Amino acid sequence: MIINNNVQAIASFYAANSATGTKRARAAEQAAPKDEVVLSNNAQSFRDMLKELHGMDGVRQQRVEELSRQIESGTYNVSSANIAASMLNVRF
């Protein structure tokens, strides 16, 4: 059985304990080491190659000009066999 005077004492006790518990939790978070990612030499090489590939211009200007000339002159033809082969080689 809790009497009114004791309710106040118990509430202050729980408030004090929860406040110190929070401080302890924060101290534990600060003391914990941070996560770190370390890449192997192979992964670093792959990353460097990937950056280089993304920086490259993927357009072959000479090929584009050649195809543009063929389209304008009406000599550009693609065989249906090549189209079908290309469609079958695409993997999702």
N, CA, C and O of each residue as an XYZ file, in Angstrom:
368
protein
N       0.833     -1.176      0.000
C       0.000      0.000      0.000
C       0.877      1.238      0.000
O       1.787      1.369      0.818
N       0.593      2.152     -0.932
C       1.399      3.361     -1.062
C       0.573      4.542     -0.577
O      -0.576      4.729     -0.978
N       1.178      5.322      0.286
C       0.520      6.519      0.823
C       1.011      7.700     -0.003
O       2.096      7.633     -0.582
N       0.226      8.795     -0.070
C       0.530      9.939     -0.920
C       1.959     10.452     -0.751
O       2.613     10.771     -1.744
N       2.458     10.540      0.485
C       3.817     11.028      0.693
C       4.832     10.087      0.065
O       5.848     10.535     -0.465
N       4.570      8.797      0.120
C       5.497      7.816     -0.434
C       5.475      7.818     -1.963
O       6.485      7.501     -2.590
N       4.346      8.167     -2.568
C       4.248      8.230     -4.030
C       5.236      9.254     -4.558
O       5.933      8.994     -5.540
N       5.306     10.410     -3.921
C       6.236     11.462     -4.346
C       7.682     10.976     -4.215
O       8.499     11.226     -5.101
N       8.001     10.294     -3.132
C       9.358      9.798     -2.918
C       9.724      8.738     -3.956
O      10.839      8.731     -4.478
N       8.797      7.861     -4.245
C       9.061      6.811     -5.232
C       9.228      7.410     -6.623
O      10.099      6.983     -7.381
N       8.404      8.390     -6.965
C       8.499      9.039     -8.276
C       9.839      9.736     -8.424
O      10.460      9.650     -9.484
N      10.298     10.421     -7.391
C      11.593     11.101     -7.483
C      12.732     10.087     -7.578
O      13.723     10.330     -8.266
N      12.593      8.950     -6.890
C      13.598      7.898     -6.963
C      13.719      7.364     -8.399
O      14.823      7.219     -8.922
N      12.564      7.072     -9.032
C      12.587      6.568    -10.405
C      13.123      7.617    -11.381
O      13.826      7.275    -12.332
N      12.797      8.885    -11.153
C      13.286      9.948    -12.025
C      14.802     10.048    -11.922
O      15.477     10.218    -12.938
N      15.346      9.947    -10.724
C      16.793     10.029    -10.536
C      17.487      8.847    -11.186
O      18.532      9.018    -11.815
N      16.933      7.657    -11.049
C      17.550      6.466    -11.640
C      17.486      6.486    -13.164
O      18.439      6.086    -13.833
N      16.375      6.946    -13.708
C      16.271      6.965    -15.166
C      17.205      8.007    -15.752
O      17.733      7.808    -16.846
N      17.423      9.118    -15.048
C      18.339     10.145    -15.538
C      19.774      9.631    -15.534
O      20.514      9.861    -16.491
N      20.173      8.946    -14.481
C      21.541      8.412    -14.440
C      21.704      7.275    -15.434
O      22.791      7.090    -15.980
N      20.654      6.515    -15.679
C      20.715      5.448    -16.672
C      20.942      6.006    -18.058
O      21.662      5.418    -18.865
N      20.323      7.147    -18.334
C      20.507      7.797    -19.622
C      21.948      8.264    -19.767
O      22.545      8.145    -20.837
N      22.497      8.792    -18.691
C      23.888      9.238    -18.748
C      24.816      8.059    -19.009
O      25.777      8.176    -19.770
N      24.533      6.938    -18.386
C      25.363      5.766    -18.594
C      25.260      5.282    -20.039
O      26.261      4.896    -20.643
N      24.059      5.304    -20.585
C      23.885      4.860    -21.966
C      24.636      5.784    -22.916
O      25.274      5.312    -23.858
N      24.569      7.080    -22.685
C      25.300      8.013    -23.542
C      26.799      7.801    -23.422
O      27.513      7.855    -24.423
N      27.288      7.560    -22.210
C      28.710      7.316    -22.017
C      29.136      6.053    -22.758
O      30.228      6.010    -23.325
N      28.299      5.037    -22.761
C      28.620      3.795    -23.468
C      28.666      4.031    -24.970
O      29.512      3.462    -25.660
N      27.767      4.865    -25.484
C      27.766      5.170    -26.915
C      29.032      5.909    -27.306
O      29.603      5.650    -28.365
N      29.473      6.825    -26.460
C      30.677      7.595    -26.767
C      31.921      6.729    -26.697
O      32.868      6.945    -27.454
N      31.934      5.754    -25.802
C      33.101      4.893    -25.642
C      33.175      3.814    -26.716
O      34.251      3.273    -26.970
N      32.055      3.494    -27.346
C      32.019      2.422    -28.346
C      32.813      2.850    -29.581
O      32.712      4.002    -30.004
N      33.598      1.945    -30.162
C      34.343      2.291    -31.372
C      33.391      2.455    -32.558
O      32.347      1.807    -32.635
N      33.770      3.312    -33.452
C      32.955      3.570    -34.648
C      33.168      2.454    -35.660
O      34.237      1.847    -35.711
N      32.146      2.188    -36.464
C      32.264      1.199    -37.533
C      33.203      1.742    -38.607
O      33.262      2.948    -38.849
N      33.926      0.842    -39.236
C      34.880      1.240    -40.247
C      34.850      0.228    -41.385
O      34.754     -0.978    -41.156
N      34.933      0.730    -42.603
C      34.973     -0.133    -43.776
C      36.387     -0.077    -44.343
O      36.919      1.000    -44.609
N      36.980     -1.237    -44.523
C      38.320     -1.328    -45.091
C      38.224     -2.171    -46.354
O      37.777     -3.317    -46.317
N      38.651     -1.588    -47.474
C      38.580     -2.285    -48.751
C      39.885     -3.028    -49.017
O      40.969     -2.525    -48.722
N      39.769     -4.220    -49.572
C      40.955     -4.992    -49.956
C      41.615     -4.310    -51.157
O      41.037     -3.415    -51.773
N      42.817     -4.745    -51.472
C      43.521     -4.184    -52.631
C      42.740     -4.423    -53.917
O      42.671     -3.544    -54.776
N      42.149     -5.618    -54.053
C      41.347     -5.917    -55.251
C      40.136     -4.996    -55.336
O      39.807     -4.496    -56.412
N      39.476     -4.772    -54.208
C      38.303     -3.893    -54.206
C      38.700     -2.464    -54.533
O      37.965     -1.764    -55.230
N      39.856     -2.017    -54.038
C      40.318     -0.667    -54.349
C      40.636     -0.529    -55.831
O      40.315      0.489    -56.445
N      41.263     -1.545    -56.404
C      41.559     -1.524    -57.842
C      40.271     -1.489    -58.656
O      40.157     -0.736    -59.623
N      39.307     -2.308    -58.257
C      38.021     -2.333    -58.950
C      37.336     -0.977    -58.857
O      36.780     -0.487    -59.840
N      37.377     -0.368    -57.668
C      36.767      0.956    -57.476
C      37.421      1.976    -58.396
O      36.733      2.784    -59.020
N      38.754      1.942    -58.483
C      39.470      2.890    -59.340
C      39.111      2.695    -60.811
O      38.902      3.666    -61.538
N      39.040      1.426    -61.249
C      38.664      1.154    -62.638
C      37.238      1.609    -62.923
O      36.953      2.154    -63.990
N      36.348      1.382    -61.965
C      34.957      1.784    -62.145
C      34.838      3.302    -62.255
O      34.074      3.806    -63.077
N      35.585      4.027    -61.434
C      35.579      5.497    -61.529
C      36.077      5.947    -62.890
O      35.521      6.869    -63.488
N      37.124      5.298    -63.379
C      37.678      5.651    -64.683
C      36.668      5.377    -65.795
O      36.517      6.183    -66.713
N      35.979      4.242    -65.712
C      34.972      3.918    -66.722
C      33.819      4.904    -66.711
O      33.320      5.295    -67.766
N      33.395      5.305    -65.518
C      32.297      6.275    -65.447
C      32.717      7.629    -66.007
O      31.883      8.386    -66.506
N      34.001      7.930    -65.925
C      34.493      9.205    -66.436
C      34.711      9.221    -67.934
O      34.870     10.289    -68.524
N      34.720      8.060    -68.555
C      34.968      7.980    -69.989
C      33.716      8.352    -70.785
O      32.584      8.147    -70.346
N      33.963      8.898    -71.949
C      32.868      9.219    -72.854
C      32.533      7.949    -73.634
O      33.386      7.411    -74.339
N      31.303      7.473    -73.510
C      30.908      6.223    -74.134
C      30.520      6.352    -75.593
O      30.176      5.350    -76.220
N      30.564      7.552    -76.154
C      30.129      7.763    -77.537
C      31.337      7.643    -78.469
O      32.348      8.323    -78.296
N      31.202      6.766    -79.452
C      32.234      6.644    -80.492
C      31.801      7.547    -81.645
O      31.007      7.153    -82.499
N      32.335      8.752    -81.650
C      31.889      9.790    -82.582
C      32.045      9.360    -84.033
O      31.181      9.656    -84.859
N      33.113      8.680    -84.352
C      33.330      8.251    -85.740
C      32.232      7.287    -86.181
O      31.739      7.377    -87.305
N      31.849      6.364    -85.300
C      30.796      5.393    -85.630
C      29.452      6.100    -85.791
O      28.675      5.764    -86.685
N      29.180      7.070    -84.934
C      27.923      7.822    -85.012
C      27.834      8.561    -86.347
O      26.787      8.572    -86.994
N      28.935      9.173    -86.745
C      28.932      9.904    -88.027
C      28.726      8.950    -89.201
O      27.989      9.259    -90.137
N      29.379      7.791    -89.145
C      29.224      6.805    -90.214
C      27.776      6.328    -90.335
O      27.230      6.251    -91.435
N      27.162      6.008    -89.196
C      25.770      5.551    -89.222
C      24.824      6.668    -89.663
O      23.846      6.414    -90.366
N      25.113      7.895    -89.255
C      24.273      9.033    -89.677
C      24.312      9.197    -91.192
O      23.282      9.441    -91.819
N      25.504      9.062    -91.782
C      25.622      9.166    -93.238
C      24.827      8.052    -93.929
O      24.144      8.301    -94.922
N      24.916      6.823    -93.403
C      24.182      5.707    -93.999
C      22.677      5.935    -93.911
O      21.950      5.664    -94.867
N      22.209      6.432    -92.768
C      20.766      6.677    -92.605
C      20.305      7.755    -93.580
O      19.264      7.605    -94.219
N      21.075      8.845    -93.701
C      20.708      9.939    -94.603
C      20.706      9.500    -96.064
O      19.867      9.938    -96.851
N      21.644      8.636    -96.416
C      21.715      8.192    -97.815
C      20.755      7.046    -98.115
O      20.542      6.694    -99.276
N      20.167      6.456    -97.051
C      19.222      5.369    -97.249
C      19.885      4.013    -97.405
O      19.237      3.054    -97.824
N      21.156      3.917    -97.078
C      21.868      2.646    -97.232
C      22.002      1.885    -95.913
O      22.622      0.822    -95.874
N      21.438      2.411    -94.855
C      21.540      1.751    -93.546
C      20.530      0.618    -93.472
O      19.322      0.849    -93.534
N      21.021     -0.598    -93.341
C      20.159     -1.769    -93.241
C      20.649     -2.656    -92.089
O      21.848     -2.849    -91.889
N      19.708     -3.167    -91.369
C      20.028     -4.097    -90.294
C      19.261     -5.370    -90.586
O      18.059     -5.341    -90.850
N      19.963     -6.480    -90.536
C      19.286     -7.739    -90.840
C      18.410     -8.144    -89.658
O      18.743     -7.874    -88.504
N      17.314     -8.780    -89.952
C      16.408     -9.237    -88.896
C      17.090    -10.301    -88.036
O      16.772    -10.437    -86.855
N      18.012    -11.049    -88.612
C      18.751    -12.061    -87.842
C      19.615    -11.393    -86.783
O      19.710    -11.888    -85.660
N      20.247    -10.273    -87.126
C      21.062     -9.546    -86.144
C      20.197     -8.964    -85.024
O      20.590     -8.978    -83.858
N      19.030     -8.459    -85.382
C      18.118     -7.907    -84.366
C      17.676     -9.014    -83.417
O      17.697     -8.830    -82.200
N      17.277    -10.156    -83.958
C      16.835    -11.277    -83.128
C      17.969    -11.776    -82.235
O      17.747    -12.067    -81.059
N      19.163    -11.877    -82.773
C      20.307    -12.329    -81.967
C      20.594    -11.367    -80.836
O      20.882    -11.793    -79.718
N      20.520    -10.087    -81.109
C      20.754     -9.072    -80.070
C      19.685     -9.154    -78.980
O      19.985     -9.027    -77.793
N      18.457     -9.363    -79.390
C      17.358     -9.449    -78.400
C      17.511    -10.688    -77.515
O      17.203    -10.648    -76.323
N      17.988    -11.788    -78.105
C      18.160    -13.011    -77.331
C      19.375    -12.949    -76.400
O      19.412    -13.648    -75.386
N      20.357    -12.128    -76.732
C      21.554    -11.989    -75.904
C      21.337    -11.077    -74.708
O      22.151    -11.085    -73.784
N      20.275    -10.300    -74.693
C      20.005     -9.390    -73.574
C      19.486    -10.229    -72.419
O      18.521    -10.983    -72.550
N      20.160    -10.073    -71.275
C      19.727    -10.789    -70.063
C      19.373     -9.764    -69.004
O      20.108     -8.806    -68.766
N      18.228     -9.988    -68.373
C      17.780     -9.048    -67.357
C      18.096     -9.577    -65.989
O      17.795     -8.925    -64.990
